Amino acid sequence: MFFPIGDTPNPKNFTPWITWSLMAANILIYLFITLPLSMQGVNPGDPLLEEYIRSIAPYLPSGVSLRQVLDQVSAYDLFTFANGYKPGAPEMSDLFFSMFLHGGFLHLAGNMLFLWIYGDNVEHVLGRFGFLAVYLGTGAVATWFFSFFAGPSMIPLVGASGAISGVLGVYFLLFPRNKIKVFVALIPFYVDVFLLPARLVLGFFVIVDNLLPLLIGPQSSIAYGAHIGGFLGGIAIALAGERLSWSWPWKDRAWRTDRPTAPREPEPGYSGISNLSVLRTAMERKHPLDVIDALSRMNRSEVAKLSPDECVILSEWLDDTGHAAAASRILKQCISTHRDSDRLADAYLSLGLLRLKQGQPTAAYQYLLASLELNPSAETSMRAREALRRIDVYRSAR
């Protein structure tokens, strides 16, 4: 038996209010709705019971009779039938309410454990509103993905698993170098806690716990399709967010035809010269405003011709003049364009320092470690290690 019990590093001096509020909402609904109704019987004359039996009868496993079902039906079964999301009768209100209903205590406990472990880091990067939007949005995507496999089924889907899988998808992309504390118990022979790479643990969750069971296809009460759909939705959102540096495009237009600063007259000799040449001339003359002005006129293919060293200098000038999102984007494009360069350690270091300056230590941690893995110079290594010392990282699971 093994299961995750924590992760590291985590954001310092940050309270994940949305994560905790979602956990509280799920727990309260379980205590005040699920638990009481699960202990109540049903009225045999209830019209909803007849509809429930008629809807689930085609999906009963072989050897299970309707009489056995009737003997075990609770008021909560009818409640979930009325309020859970049914692919054969989709309702928007059911789509979101079903995310807060669970099939039992273990179902709830497992979901809340995963939300508690992974939610704080993701909420810290996305912000309160962004995290809530991603949680509900990937929950909806997960449910629709599940519906694709379920067809016209009237068996209701309940649980926060799809939404939490979306959070895991974001975590998988944004925190590749984080460690997950995993409790391992082979009682009575062996009990211990290990730190394992986050992507290894999450990859196991997706492939072994969900994809393989979905492909093998045994009938199960677990919505594997919802888990996979939510995870893919989280990955897609994280990719888009990273491309935009988690900033709305219209808030920083340093790469667009608009000038990021007040218009300036170009210096003599600039007319008729390519944008890239203009930019490099401005860099040689150490004119940051002219550099940013030239950069705003360049297209993506021109920017791709910049060397990693030039990208680092540009990112520093962009950040100093209030264009942090553009600084981040130019570094990421540089890394993407020059994957085989031996000069990328400085680019990763700059990204890490930029994230640290923005109050994102767990995001900075990923880039700083990447810098140390790329054979950095002595100075770059020293700066990366000094920055890492400023991040509270648990070096051991014990």
Summary of the structure (lengths in Angstrom):
residues: 398
radius of gyration: 26.2
end to end distance: 18.9
largest distance: 91.4
contacts: 1267
relative contact order: 0.10
helix: 63%
strand: 6%
